[in-house]
Amino acid sequence: MSVPRFLVIGGGPAGVAAASVAAAGGAAVTLVEAEVLGGASQLRECIPSKALAASISGLAGIRARGHLGSADPGPLRPDPARLAERRLSIAALLSETERGRLEALGVDIRAGRARFTGARTAAVASAGGEDTLEFDCALIATGSVPRVPPWVAPDGERILTSRQVYRLTQAPEEVVVVGAGATGVEFAHLLSSLGSRVVLLASRGRVLPQSDPEAAAALEEEFADRGVVVLRGARAREIRDADGRVEVVAEDGRTAGGSHALLAVGLLPATAGLGLDAAGVSLAGEAVAVDASQRTTTPHIFAAGDVTGGPMLSSVAAAEGTVAGRRALGLPAAPVEHTAAAQAVYTDPEVAWVGLQEDPAAASGRRVRVTRARFAANPRALMTARPRGFAKVISDSGDETILGGVVVGAQAAELIGILALAVRAGLRRDDLAGTLLAYPSLAETLAEAAAGPQRDGAPRAS
């Protein structure tokens, strides 16, 4: 039996995962990536912003030395140039690690852009020209691009997308962030920490509209303390020049001006230039249509990650890529459970959630039990001078199975993993409440939240 030829278009989390699985399973894998292994996640999305957040968090910890019993070290100012150097070095290290692992598995990595020219052929354009590849199966894992509304044209200097912002060598004097989802609030946090005056436009009634309202309120309170101005219900309709500055105009007539404007209004699947028609691959709206096995309308071509329009999370992309890689080899693979994917926003405090949330459960008529605890009484949180926030456990009011949860506070992105495991494993509240955790630790607050106090979430109007 011949070795299957597997073409992977895109070297982000989905592409790398699929290439790894397929190569380990005996396929001859060719991976084509236009920029850097790890994709936009490492170059201009997750890793850069989280690396900046970690650096800023470290500085905040040093500033808190007075609360920890040490002498005040005096004012500390982040150096944007050194932060950028650190961000790039982390991305480069991760990319080279991925390359070494893939090459050890025998993956043929090519720098270039691929497009389908038929159902089993593709053209790969690179610096050396264009080659034609034949394949038995393929994966589309080209990720996403920033959504740009039709009423604005980013120039990369004053009006920036969430990827262009990394071109700046100094923090903007005043910046208007358009969009208050995860990306918008993270940049509001980062830029205000770097000294920028920030106005954040939230098109709905609060920041993080997809998250828990109590979590969003806690973040808005922190923004108010640091001087970030949040304009609620302000849906932008225009960005115009104003004597060398920019002015953002909302649909209700409110305006916000600054030296820069940052667009953080979501992402779109990156499907342009792929030759999908030639391969018989159909779209569902703006995304590549796939079934639960990540199979497209052309059965031997798969798609995974942001390009499919599902939850645009690196963890989900990697899981979908793994499913695609196994299915391409004819191996079994369970569909990805999107509802069990943990999400985190790297602000200060961090905000994280997983599974079913209180408001959607109530809106659907489902009865849930909500139990919670605050970090203010946690010894570890007090020792580290970071007692803000809370943990909330959402369970079925009948059998007490944990359905979801929320964590707001220090290391929320790490702690939410405990609740993610509980949701995936179908654990009950008393399973978590009775777990013997290290003392002192922040995780104890999750066990306390599972134990109570509690209130039943009755169905109510959405």
C-alpha positions in Angstrom: 0.0 0.0 0.0 1.4 3.4 -1.0 2.2 6.1 1.6 -0.6 8.7 1.6 0.5 12.2 0.6 -1.0 14.8 3.0 -0.8 18.5 2.1 -1.3 21.0 5.0 -1.9 24.6 4.0 -1.1 26.8 7.0 1.4 26.3 9.9 -0.6 27.6 12.8 -1.9 25.5 15.7 -4.3 23.5 13.5 -1.8 22.8 10.7 1.0 21.9 13.1 -1.2 19.5 15.0 -2.5 17.8 11.9 1.0 17.5 10.4 2.3 16.0 13.5 -0.4 13.4 13.8 -0.3 12.5 10.1 3.5 12.2 10.0 3.5 10.1 13.1 0.9 7.9 11.5 3.1 7.2 8.4 1.9 9.9 5.9 4.2 11.8 3.7 3.4 15.3 4.9 4.1 18.6 3.2 3.3 21.7 5.2 3.1 25.1 3.4 3.3 28.3 5.5 3.6 31.8 4.2 5.1 33.5 7.2 6.3 31.7 10.4 5.5 28.3 12.0 3.0 28.9 14.7 1.1 31.2 12.4 -0.5 34.5 13.4 -1.0 33.0 16.8 2.7 33.2 17.5 3.6 36.2 15.3 0.7 38.7 15.8 -2.0 37.3 18.0 -1.9 35.1 21.2 1.8 34.9 22.0 2.7 38.6 21.4 -0.1 40.0 23.4 0.3 37.5 26.2 4.0 38.0 26.3 3.4 41.8 26.8 0.8 41.0 29.4 3.3 38.8 31.3 6.0 41.5 31.2 3.6 44.1 32.4 2.3 41.8 35.1 5.9 41.2 36.3 6.5 44.9 36.6 3.2 45.3 38.5 4.5 42.6 40.9 7.7 44.6 41.5 5.7 47.7 42.1 3.8 45.8 44.8 6.9 45.2 46.8 5.8 47.7 49.4 2.8 45.5 50.1 5.0 42.5 50.4 7.3 43.8 53.1 10.1 45.2 50.8 11.3 48.7 50.2 9.5 50.6 47.5 11.8 50.4 44.4 10.5 53.7 43.0 8.8 54.3 39.7 9.2 51.6 37.1 8.5 52.4 33.4 8.2 49.7 30.8 10.6 50.0 27.8 8.5 49.4 24.6 11.7 48.5 22.6 12.8 45.8 25.1 9.2 44.5 25.4 9.1 44.1 21.6 12.5 42.4 21.6 11.3 40.0 24.3 8.0 39.3 22.4 9.9 38.5 19.2 12.4 36.3 20.9 9.7 34.2 22.5 7.9 33.8 19.2 11.1 32.8 17.4 12.0 30.2 20.1 8.5 28.7 19.9 8.6 28.6 16.1 12.0 27.0 16.0 10.9 24.4 18.5 7.9 23.6 16.3 10.1 23.3 13.2 12.5 20.9 15.0 9.7 18.7 16.1 8.1 18.6 12.7 11.3 18.0 10.9 12.2 15.1 13.3 8.9 13.5 12.2 9.9 13.9 8.5 7.5 16.8 7.6 8.6 18.7 4.5 8.2 22.3 5.5 7.9 24.8 2.6 7.8 28.6 2.9 5.2 30.0 0.5 1.6 30.2 -0.4 -0.5 27.3 -1.7 -3.7 27.3 -3.7 -5.7 24.4 -5.1 -5.6 24.0 -8.9 -7.8 20.8 -8.8 -9.3 18.3 -6.4 -5.9 16.6 -5.9 -3.4 19.2 -7.1 -2.1 22.5 -5.6 0.3 25.2 -6.7 2.9 26.4 -4.2 4.3 29.9 -4.9 7.6 30.7 -3.1 10.7 32.9 -3.7 12.0 30.3 -6.1 9.0 30.2 -8.3 5.9 28.0 -8.4 5.7 24.3 -8.0 2.8 21.9 -8.5 2.0 19.3 -5.8 -0.2 16.3 -6.0 -1.8 15.0 -2.8 -4.2 12.3 -1.6 -5.6 14.4 1.2 -5.2 17.9 2.3 -6.0 20.3 5.2 -7.0 23.9 5.0 -5.6 25.7 8.1 -5.1 29.2 7.0 -6.5 30.8 10.1 -8.1 34.3 10.1 -7.5 37.9 9.4 -8.7 41.0 11.3 -12.2 42.1 10.4 -12.1 45.6 8.8 -15.5 47.4 8.6 -16.3 48.9 5.2 -16.4 52.4 6.7 -12.7 52.5 7.6 -9.3 52.0 5.9 -6.5 51.2 8.3 -3.3 52.9 7.3 -0.9 51.1 9.7 0.2 54.4 11.2 -2.7 56.2 12.9 -5.5 53.7 12.3 -4.4 50.2 13.1 -5.7 46.7 13.2 -4.9 44.4 16.1 -2.0 43.0 14.0 -0.6 46.4 12.8 -0.4 47.7 16.4 2.9 45.8 16.9 4.6 48.1 14.4 4.5 50.9 16.9 7.8 51.5 18.7 6.3 53.7 21.4 3.1 53.6 23.2 0.5 55.9 21.7 -0.3 59.1 23.6 -4.0 58.6 23.3 -5.7 55.6 21.7 -9.3 54.9 20.9 -9.9 51.1 21.0 -12.9 50.1 18.8 -14.3 46.9 20.1 -14.6 45.5 23.7 -14.4 41.8 23.1 -11.4 39.8 24.3 -8.9 41.5 22.0 -10.2 45.0 22.7 -10.0 44.7 26.4 -6.6 43.1 26.4 -5.2 46.0 24.3 -7.0 48.5 26.6 -5.2 46.9 29.5 -1.8 46.7 27.8 -1.8 50.2 26.3 -3.0 51.8 29.5 -0.3 49.9 31.4 2.3 51.4 28.9 1.1 54.9 29.7 -1.5 55.5 26.9 -4.7 57.3 27.7 -7.4 54.9 26.5 -11.0 55.2 25.4 -12.7 51.9 24.8 -15.8 51.7 22.6 -18.2 48.9 23.6 -20.9 48.5 21.0 -23.1 46.7 23.6 -23.9 47.6 27.1 -20.7 46.3 28.6 -17.2 44.9 27.9 -16.8 41.2 27.2 -20.4 40.7 26.1 -20.0 37.0 25.7 -18.7 36.5 29.2 -20.2 36.5 32.7 -21.8 39.9 33.5 -20.2 39.9 37.0 -16.8 39.2 35.5 -17.3 42.0 33.0 -18.3 44.4 35.8 -15.1 43.5 37.8 -13.0 44.3 34.7 -14.8 47.6 34.1 -14.2 48.6 37.7 -10.5 48.0 37.2 -10.5 50.0 34.0 -12.2 52.9 35.8 -9.5 52.8 38.5 -6.7 53.0 35.9 -8.4 55.8 33.9 -9.7 53.8 30.9 -12.9 55.4 29.7 -15.5 52.9 28.6 -18.2 54.2 26.2 -21.0 51.7 26.5 -23.5 51.1 23.7 -21.2 53.0 21.3 -21.1 51.3 17.9 -18.5 53.0 15.7 -19.6 54.1 12.2 -16.7 56.3 11.1 -13.1 57.1 11.8 -11.9 60.4 10.4 -8.9 62.7 10.4 -9.0 65.6 12.8 -6.0 67.9 12.3 -3.4 65.1 12.5 -5.4 63.2 15.1 -8.2 60.6 14.6 -11.8 60.9 15.7 -14.1 57.9 16.1 -17.7 58.6 15.6 -20.4 56.4 17.0 -23.8 55.7 15.5 -25.5 57.7 18.2 -23.3 60.8 17.5 -20.8 60.4 20.4 -17.2 60.9 19.5 -13.8 59.9 20.9 -10.5 61.4 19.7 -6.9 60.3 20.1 -3.5 60.1 18.5 -4.4 56.6 17.3 -7.4 54.3 16.7 -7.1 50.6 17.1 -9.6 48.3 15.5 -10.5 45.2 17.5 -13.8 44.2 16.0 -13.2 40.5 15.5 -11.6 38.1 12.9 -12.7 36.7 9.6 -11.7 33.2 8.2 -8.8 33.6 5.8 -10.1 32.0 2.6 -9.0 34.4 -0.1 -6.6 33.1 -2.8 -7.0 29.4 -1.9 -8.6 28.2 -5.1 -11.4 26.6 -3.2 -13.7 26.4 -6.3 -11.1 24.4 -8.1 -11.1 21.8 -5.3 -14.8 21.7 -5.0 -14.7 23.1 -1.4 -17.7 25.1 -0.4 -18.1 28.0 2.1 -20.8 28.4 4.8 -21.1 32.1 4.9 -17.5 33.4 5.2 -16.0 30.2 6.5 -15.1 26.8 5.0 -17.9 24.4 5.6 -17.0 21.3 7.6 -18.7 18.4 9.3 -18.0 17.0 12.8 -14.9 15.2 11.4 -13.5 18.5 10.0 -14.3 17.1 6.4 -15.2 19.7 3.8 -17.6 19.2 0.9 -14.7 17.5 -0.9 -14.3 14.3 1.2 -10.5 14.0 1.1 -10.0 17.7 2.0 -10.3 18.8 5.6 -10.3 22.2 7.3 -9.6 23.1 10.9 -9.1 26.2 13.1 -10.3 29.8 12.5 -10.9 29.2 8.8 -13.9 27.1 9.7 -15.5 30.0 11.6 -15.9 28.1 15.0 -14.5 29.3 18.3 -11.3 31.2 17.3 -9.1 29.7 20.0 -5.6 28.1 19.5 -6.6 25.2 21.7 -9.7 24.5 19.6 -7.6 24.8 16.4 -5.1 22.3 17.6 -7.8 19.9 18.7 -9.5 20.2 15.3 -6.2 19.7 13.5 -5.6 16.5 15.5 -9.1 15.2 14.5 -8.4 16.1 10.8 -5.0 14.5 10.8 -6.4 11.2 12.2 -9.4 11.2 10.0 -7.3 11.8 6.9 -5.5 8.5 7.8 -8.8 6.7 8.3 -8.3 6.6 12.1 -11.1 7.2 14.6 -11.3 10.6 16.3 -14.1 12.0 18.4 -15.4 15.4 17.4 -14.1 18.5 19.3 -16.4 19.6 22.2 -16.4 23.3 21.6 -18.5 24.0 24.7 -15.8 22.5 26.9 -13.1 24.9 25.6 -11.7 27.2 28.3 -11.3 30.8 27.4 -9.2 33.4 29.1 -8.7 37.2 28.8 -5.2 38.3 29.9 -6.1 41.6 31.6 -5.5 42.5 35.3 -7.4 40.8 36.8 -7.5 37.9 34.4 -10.9 36.7 33.3 -11.6 33.1 32.4 -14.6 30.9 31.8 -15.6 27.5 30.5 -18.8 25.6 29.7 -22.3 26.7 30.2 -22.7 30.1 31.7 -25.4 31.4 34.1 -27.3 33.8 31.8 -27.5 31.5 28.8 -28.7 28.7 31.0 -31.4 30.9 32.5 -32.4 32.2 29.1 -32.9 28.6 27.9 -35.1 27.8 30.9 -32.6 25.5 32.5 -32.3 25.4 36.2 -28.8 25.7 37.5 -27.1 26.2 40.9 -24.5 28.9 41.2 -21.9 28.6 44.0 -19.1 31.1 44.5 -16.2 32.2 46.7 -14.0 35.3 46.7 -10.2 35.4 46.7 -10.2 38.1 49.4 -10.2 35.3 52.0 -7.6 33.1 50.3 -4.3 33.0 52.2 -2.2 32.6 49.0 -4.0 35.6 47.4 -3.3 37.7 50.5 0.4 36.6 50.6 0.9 37.7 47.0 -1.0 41.0 47.5 -3.5 40.0 44.8 -6.8 39.3 46.6 -9.2 40.7 43.9 -11.7 38.6 42.2 -13.9 35.5 42.6 -14.6 32.0 41.4 -18.0 30.8 40.4 -19.2 27.2 39.8 -22.3 26.6 37.7 -23.9 23.2 38.2 -27.1 21.3 37.4 -29.5 22.0 40.3 -30.7 18.4 40.1 -27.7 16.0 40.0 -25.1 18.8 40.7 -23.0 18.0 37.7 -20.6 20.9 37.0 -21.7 22.6 33.8 -19.3 25.5 33.7 -17.5 28.2 35.7 -15.9 31.6 35.9 -12.7 32.8 37.5 -11.7 36.4 37.9 -8.4 37.2 39.5 -4.7 36.4 39.5 -3.8 33.3 37.4 -7.4 32.8 36.3 -6.1 31.4 33.0 -4.3 28.6 34.9 -7.1 28.0 37.4 -9.9 27.7 34.8 -8.2 24.4 33.7 -9.5 22.8 36.9 -13.0 23.7 35.9 -12.5 22.7 32.3 -11.4 19.2 33.4 -14.4 19.0 35.7 -16.8 19.9 32.9 -15.2 17.5 30.5 -15.1 14.7 33.0 -18.7 15.3 34.2 -17.6 15.8 37.8 -20.1 16.9 40.5 -19.8 19.8 42.9 -18.8 17.6 45.8 -16.0 16.0 43.7 -14.4 19.4 43.4 -15.3 20.5 46.9 -13.8 17.4 48.4 -10.5 17.5 46.5 -7.5 17.8 48.8 -5.6 20.8 47.3 -2.3 22.2 48.3 -2.5 24.7 51.2 -2.1 27.6 50.7 -3.0 27.8 47.1 -5.3 29.9 44.9 -7.0 26.7 43.7 -8.6 26.3 47.1 -11.0 29.1 46.2 -12.4 26.9 43.4 -13.1 24.1 45.9 -14.7 26.7 48.3 -16.8 27.9 45.4 -18.0 24.4 44.7 -19.0 24.0 48.3 -21.0 27.2 48.6 -22.6 29.5 49.4 -25.2 28.9 46.8 -28.2 30.2 45.1 -30.5 28.5 42.6 -30.6 30.1 39.2 -34.3 30.1 38.2 -35.3 30.6 34.6 -35.8 34.2 33.7 -36.2 36.3 30.6 -33.0 36.9 28.5 
